[in-house]
Amino acid sequence: MLALTLEDFMVELNEGSIKNVGPTNKSATVKMFDVESAEAREFGDKRVKLVFEDKDGSEVQVSLFPEDVKKIADDIETLEAESPVFD
């Protein structure tokens, strides 16, 4: 399941073209639950792309620098050692 929340979001649709309307204070939050597949792969020459897909074919891609990926890997190791999630 993919949940997408858009804040202060308005666009103009004119003859098939989408154009931003209003100030540039827009934000979005994406949440994906029940992930069916997840993978990591190279993205360019300096980043890692994490790709998550649910059973409906919705996909979320996240591009991170290697130091951020290492931080997440450390967080997972800590969870493995301390959290009942991994029991």
Secondary structure, DSSP 8 states (H G I E B T S, - for coil): -EEEEEES--EEEETTEEEE-S-S--EEEEEE-SEEEEEEEEETTTEEEEEEEETT--EEEEEE-HHHHHHHHHHHHHHHHH-GGG-
